[in-house]
Amino acid sequence: MGIELPFVTLDVFTDIRYLGNPLAIVHMNQGVILSTDQKQKIAREFNLSETVFVDDSSDETDEVKIHIYTTTQELRFAGHPTIGTGAHLLGSRPSSSDGSDQELTLITLAGKIPVTYSASGGLTRLEVPHDITLHPNPISRHVVARAVGLQQNVESIIPNIPFSDHRDGVVAVSIVKGLTFALVKLDSLHALSAAKPTGTQLTQDELEREDSNAFLGIYLYCVTEESDVDDGSAVTKKLGIHTRMIAGSLEDPATGSAASCLSSFLTLMSDAEGIHRFIIIQGVEMGRKSNILVDVLPKLDSSKGRAIDKIWLSGRAVQVMKGTVTV
């Protein structure tokens, strides 16, 4: 007889079921300890982009330890699992008498993540852990084009390298160590829709890195709207962006870490001060439209120059299923 653990699934970065990015959340009841192998097998069984394991062993309600797994590995951080888990844990609590936002801290391998949930608006907002790294070597546009099926339209990929020698290619940026995205700007929504997973995975050789376990995905984007904001708020610049995230044979309906990574990069490339707001739509081509909101606050660093101070990731989530998993 096995042990039964409760689980729920949610669709994240949407408030409409069967859109957004699906997520499984497994509760490890008090006294239950799962091995890394057991958690990996359960994640593989769900076969979703990520599965979260919540450690319910502590009586502390303000801090909750979680582990995030793909079907093949554990991640230090990922956006839609933390948004979904925050929405699930805080949304299931009784509303405060004064209607104020509810808060908790998720403890991940990337550190502690403060999460806020608005019961009135259903919006979950978290402060993203980050160690933004722009890798010094560009990735060839031809290499990227082969990986996303744009060989016949390489010129639709706009070089976006901030390097002084202006080598022709795209930039790779890490949001935290081990989580890296090639940021690929396209010249039109038509080019974005023409891309497709080919099964070709970018390798660490492209970055000349030694971290063989690092995740390296391709985040395609097309800027559809850009405006300066002068409404008295802290937001000074706003961009609307359509995106896709492809890694090998897989495509992700919503990728909060990649959205945070891209938003940070574009903020670094901007001269504007104040909060930069990014309204990102992903997953349209998969029939799983996702709405991602990222706010980024830049700062001046005495050693690095322009740097990132804060990143906030926001989104909604809706529960789809619940049941038990036997281990």
SULGI-V621514 format. One record per pair of residues at least 6 apart in sequence whose ideal C-beta (glycine too) atoms are under 8 Angstrom apart, sorted by sequence separation. I is the first residue (numbers start at 0). GAP is how many residues later the second one is. If there is no record, write none. Layout:
I/GAP + I/GAP
This chain:
10/6 + 13/6 + 27/6 + 57/6 + 67/6 + 68/6 + 74/6 + 95/6 + 105/6 + 106/6 + 116/6 + 117/6 + 143/6 + 144/6 + 149/6 + 160/6 + 173/6 + 174/6 + 185/6 + 203/6 + 228/6 + 229/6 + 244/6 + 245/6 + 251/6 + 269/6 + 282/6 + 299/6 + 300/6 + 10/7 + 12/7 + 42/7 + 57/7 + 66/7 + 67/7 + 94/7 + 104/7 + 105/7 + 116/7 + 117/7 + 149/7 + 158/7 + 160/7 + 172/7 + 173/7 + 203/7 + 228/7 + 243/7 + 244/7 + 281/7 + 282/7 + 298/7 + 299/7 + 10/8 + 11/8 + 12/8 + 33/8 + 42/8 + 67/8 + 104/8 + 115/8 + 116/8 + 144/8 + 160/8 + 171/8 + 172/8 + 203/8 + 227/8 + 228/8 + 280/8 + 281/8 + 297/8 + 298/8 + 10/9 + 11/9 + 41/9 + 54/9 + 67/9 + 92/9 + 104/9 + 105/9 + 114/9 + 115/9 + 141/9 + 144/9 + 158/9 + 160/9 + 161/9 + 171/9 + 185/9 + 206/9 + 227/9 + 228/9 + 266/9 + 280/9 + 297/9 + 298/9 + 10/10 + 11/10 + 53/10 + 54/10 + 67/10 + 104/10 + 114/10 + 115/10 + 158/10 + 159/10 + 160/10 + 171/10 + 172/10 + 203/10 + 205/10 + 226/10 + 227/10 + 244/10 + 265/10 + 280/10 + 281/10 + 297/10 + 298/10 + 10/11 + 11/11 + 41/11 + 53/11 + 54/11 + 102/11 + 103/11 + 114/11 + 158/11 + 159/11 + 170/11 + 171/11 + 225/11 + 226/11 + 279/11 + 280/11 + 296/11 + 297/11 + 9/12 + 10/12 + 38/12 + 53/12 + 54/12 + 89/12 + 102/12 + 113/12 + 141/12 + 144/12 + 169/12 + 170/12 + 203/12 + 225/12 + 226/12 + 242/12 + 265/12 + 278/12 + 279/12 + 295/12 + 296/12 + 8/13 + 9/13 + 52/13 + 67/13 + 89/13 + 102/13 + 112/13 + 113/13 + 140/13 + 143/13 + 156/13 + 169/13 + 202/13 + 224/13 + 225/13 + 244/13 + 262/13 + 278/13 + 279/13 + 296/13 + 8/14 + 38/14 + 51/14 + 52/14 + 67/14 + 89/14 + 101/14 + 102/14 + 112/14 + 169/14 + 201/14 + 224/14 + 225/14 + 277/14 + 278/14 + 279/14 + 295/14 + 296/14 + 8/15 + 9/15 + 51/15 + 65/15 + 88/15 + 100/15 + 101/15 + 112/15 + 169/15 + 200/15 + 201/15 + 224/15 + 242/15 + 262/15 + 277/15 + 294/15 + 295/15 + 7/16 + 8/16 + 25/16 + 51/16 + 52/16 + 65/16 + 100/16 + 112/16 + 140/16 + 201/16 + 222/16 + 223/16 + 242/16 + 261/16 + 276/16 + 277/16 + 294/16 + 295/16 + 6/17 + 7/17 + 50/17 + 51/17 + 100/17 + 101/17 + 111/17 + 222/17 + 223/17 + 262/17 + 276/17 + 277/17 + 293/17 + 294/17 + 6/18 + 49/18 + 50/18 + 85/18 + 100/18 + 110/18 + 140/18 + 222/18 + 223/18 + 261/18 + 276/18 + 277/18 + 293/18 + 6/19 + 23/19 + 33/19 + 49/19 + 65/19 + 109/19 + 221/19 + 242/19 + 258/19 + 275/19 + 293/19 + 294/19 + 5/20 + 6/20 + 49/20 + 85/20 + 98/20 + 105/20 + 181/20 + 220/20 + 221/20 + 274/20 + 275/20 + 292/20 + 293/20 + 4/21 + 5/21 + 48/21 + 63/21 + 84/21 + 98/21 + 107/21 + 137/21 + 220/21 + 221/21 + 240/21 + 258/21 + 274/21 + 275/21 + 291/21 + 292/21 + 4/22 + 23/22 + 220/22 + 274/22 + 275/22 + 291/22 + 292/22 + 4/23 + 5/23 + 47/23 + 95/23 + 137/23 + 159/23 + 219/23 + 220/23 + 258/23 + 273/23 + 291/23 + 4/24 + 23/24 + 46/24 + 81/24 + 94/24 + 181/24 + 218/24 + 219/24 + 290/24 + 22/25 + 25/25 + 27/25 + 31/25 + 49/25 + 63/25 + 89/25 + 137/25 + 159/25 + 194/25 + 218/25 + 219/25 + 272/25 + 289/25 + 290/25 + 21/26 + 22/26 + 23/26 + 24/26 + 25/26 + 27/26 + 29/26 + 30/26 + 42/26 + 81/26 + 90/26 + 143/26 + 218/26 + 219/26 + 4/27 + 21/27 + 22/27 + 23/27 + 24/27 + 25/27 + 26/27 + 27/27 + 28/27 + 29/27 + 41/27 + 42/27 + 43/27 + 89/27 + 135/27 + 140/27 + 156/27 + 157/27 + 179/27 + 217/27 + 238/27 + 254/27 + 20/28 + 22/28 + 23/28 + 25/28 + 27/28 + 38/28 + 42/28 + 43/28 + 49/28 + 90/28 + 133/28 + 139/28 + 140/28 + 156/28 + 157/28 + 191/28 + 216/28 + 217/28 + 253/28 + 269/28 + 2/29 + 22/29 + 24/29 + 26/29 + 27/29 + 39/29 + 51/29 + 85/29 + 137/29 + 139/29 + 140/29 + 156/29 + 157/29 + 191/29 + 216/29 + 217/29 + 252/29 + 253/29 + 266/29 + 38/30 + 49/30 + 50/30 + 86/30 + 137/30 + 138/30 + 155/30 + 156/30 + 191/30 + 216/30 + 251/30 + 252/30 + 267/30 + 48/31 + 49/31 + 53/31 + 76/31 + 81/31 + 85/31 + 90/31 + 137/31 + 138/31 + 155/31 + 190/31 + 215/31 + 251/31 + 262/31 + 266/31 + 39/32 + 51/32 + 75/32 + 76/32 + 137/32 + 138/32 + 154/32 + 155/32 + 214/32 + 263/32 + 39/33 + 51/33 + 75/33 + 76/33 + 81/33 + 90/33 + 137/33 + 138/33 + 177/33 + 188/33 + 236/33 + 252/33 + 258/33 + 262/33 + 39/34 + 74/34 + 75/34 + 89/34 + 137/34 + 156/34 + 171/34 + 176/34 + 179/34 + 181/34 + 183/34 + 185/34 + 187/34 + 250/34 + 253/34 + 259/34 + 38/35 + 53/35 + 73/35 + 86/35 + 136/35 + 155/35 + 171/35 + 177/35 + 178/35 + 179/35 + 180/35 + 181/35 + 183/35 + 185/35 + 186/35 + 188/35 + 216/35 + 236/35 + 250/35 + 252/35 + 258/35 + 76/36 + 134/36 + 147/36 + 177/36 + 178/36 + 179/36 + 180/36 + 181/36 + 182/36 + 183/36 + 184/36 + 185/36 + 218/36 + 235/36 + 253/36 + 255/36 + 259/36 + 8/37 + 86/37 + 133/37 + 134/37 + 176/37 + 177/37 + 179/37 + 180/37 + 181/37 + 183/37 + 184/37 + 235/37 + 236/37 + 238/37 + 240/37 + 242/37 + 244/37 + 252/37 + 35/38 + 85/38 + 133/38 + 134/38 + 143/38 + 152/38 + 180/38 + 182/38 + 184/38 + 216/38 + 235/38 + 237/38 + 238/38 + 240/38 + 241/38 + 242/38 + 243/38 + 253/38 + 267/38 + 8/39 + 133/39 + 134/39 + 218/39 + 234/39 + 235/39 + 236/39 + 237/39 + 238/39 + 239/39 + 240/39 + 241/39 + 242/39 + 243/39 + 267/39 + 63/40 + 65/40 + 67/40 + 85/40 + 132/40 + 143/40 + 173/40 + 233/40 + 234/40 + 235/40 + 236/40 + 237/40 + 238/40 + 240/40 + 241/40 + 267/40 + 61/41 + 62/41 + 63/41 + 64/41 + 65/41 + 66/41 + 67/41 + 82/41 + 131/41 + 132/41 + 149/41 + 152/41 + 216/41 + 220/41 + 233/41 + 234/41 + 237/41 + 239/41 + 243/41 + 266/41 + 61/42 + 62/42 + 63/42 + 64/42 + 65/42 + 66/42 + 131/42 + 218/42 + 232/42 + 234/42 + 241/42 + 60/43 + 61/43 + 62/43 + 63/43 + 82/43 + 130/43 + 131/43 + 138/43 + 218/43 + 62/44 + 81/44 + 130/44 + 132/44 + 149/44 + 171/44 + 227/44 + 263/44 + 129/45 + 130/45 + 134/45 + 148/45 + 149/45 + 201/45 + 129/46 + 130/46 + 148/46 + 200/46 + 127/47 + 128/47 + 147/47 + 148/47 + 200/47 + 263/47 + 147/48 + 148/48 + 199/48 + 228/48 + 262/48 + 62/49 + 78/49 + 147/49 + 148/49 + 194/49 + 196/49 + 198/49 + 147/50 + 191/50 + 195/50 + 196/50 + 198/50 + 76/51 + 146/51 + 191/51 + 194/51 + 196/51 + 197/51 + 259/51 + 76/52 + 145/52 + 191/52 + 196/52 + 146/53 + 188/53 + 196/53 + 259/53 + 145/54 + 146/54 + 196/54 + 224/54 + 258/54 + 146/55 + 22/57 + 255/57 + 22/58 + 143/58 + 20/59 + 24/59 + 142/59 + 255/59 + 19/60 + 24/60 + 234/60 + 22/61 + 253/61 + 22/62 + 24/63 + 138/63 + 142/63 + 180/64 + 109/66 + 12/67 + 138/67 + 11/68 + 138/68 + 11/69 + 136/69 + 12/70 + 136/70 + 147/70 + 11/71 + 136/71 + 146/71 + 11/72 + 134/72 + 147/72 + 9/74 + 134/74 + 143/74 + 11/75 + 180/76 + 9/77 + 180/77 + 9/78 + 178/78 + 182/78 + 182/79 + 7/80 + 180/80 + 175/81 + 180/81 + 174/82 + 178/82 + 182/82 + 174/83 + 174/85 + 174/86 + 173/87 + 172/88 + 172/89 + 174/89 + 172/91 + 172/92 + 192/92 + 191/93 + 170/94 + 76/98 + 147/98 + 76/99 + 146/99 + 75/100 + 75/101 + 77/101 + 75/102 + 76/102 + 74/103 + 75/103 + 74/104 + 161/106 + 14/107 + 161/107 + 127/128 + 127/129 + 131/129 + 129/130 + 133/131 + 127/132 + 131/132 + 131/133 + 129/134 + 133/134 + 131/136 + 72/140 + 74/140 + 72/142 + 82/173 + 79/174 + 81/174 + 78/175 + 79/175 + 131/175 + 78/176 + 79/176 + 131/176 + 77/177 + 78/177 + 77/178 + 78/178 + 129/178 + 77/179 + 78/179 + 76/180 + 78/180 + 78/181 + 129/181 + 126/183 + 127/183 + 126/184 + 127/184 + 126/185 + 127/185 + 125/186 + 124/187 + 125/187 + 124/188 + 125/188 + 124/189 + 123/190 + 122/191 + 123/191 + 122/192 + 123/192 + 122/193 + 123/193 + 121/194 + 48/201 + 48/203 + 48/204 + 78/213 + 90/226 + 86/229 + 87/229 + 82/230 + 86/230 + 20/231 + 21/231 + 81/231 + 82/231 + 87/231 + 20/232 + 82/232 + 19/233 + 20/233 + 83/233 + 19/234 + 20/234 + 78/234 + 82/234 + 79/235 + 12/240 + 12/241 + 11/242 + 12/243 + 20/262 + 19/263 + 18/264 + 20/267 + 19/268 + 12/269 + 18/269 + 19/269 + 20/269 + 17/270 + 18/270 + 19/270 + 18/271 + 19/271 + 13/275 + 13/276 + 12/277 + 13/277 + 11/278 + 12/278 + 12/279 + 44/280 + 41/283 + 41/285 + 37/289 + 33/293 + 22/294 + 19/297 + 19/298 + 21/298 + 25/299 + 13/301 + 14/301 + 16/301 + 12/302 + 13/302 + 14/302 + 15/302 + 17/302 + 11/303 + 12/303 + 13/303 + 14/303 + 16/303 + 11/304 + 12/304 + 13/304 + 11/305 + 10/306 + 9/307 + 10/307 + 9/308 + 9/309 + 10/309 + 8/310 + 9/310 + 7/311 + 8/311 + 8/312 + 7/313 + 8/313 + 7/314 + 6/315 + 5/316 + 6/316 + 5/317 + 6/317 + 5/318 + 6/318 + 4/319 + 3/320 + 4/320 + 3/321 + 4/321 + 3/322 + 4/322 + 2/323 + 1/324 + 2/324 + 1/325
